[in-house]
């Protein structure tokens, strides 16, 4: 029999159902402790419907610069995954270039706002 791994996600909500805390754990973690996070993006592919199903959550204390970092790193890892999963390395490179440009534009906006 193959091994089964379980991922557990706990989201603490305020009175308006806005996330205040996000914690997760996986059975593969050695200590089994819940790990804190300020944001999460989980995607599933529904082959029958040919549709992506997503859960995007972030806590109300996640700062804009953290969100920009989160998106940049997520886009970069998506490009890496696409590059490994397909023969289309050129498109993976395009995704990385977009992510870098996205982050550069964010940094420029932040610098302009600080002036």
Secondary structure by P-SEA (a helix, b strand, c coil): cbbbbbbbbbbbbccccccccccccccccccbbbbbbccbbbbbbcccccbbbbbbbbcccccaaaaaaaaaaaaaaaaaaaaaacccaaaaaaaaaaaaaaaaaaaaaaaaaac
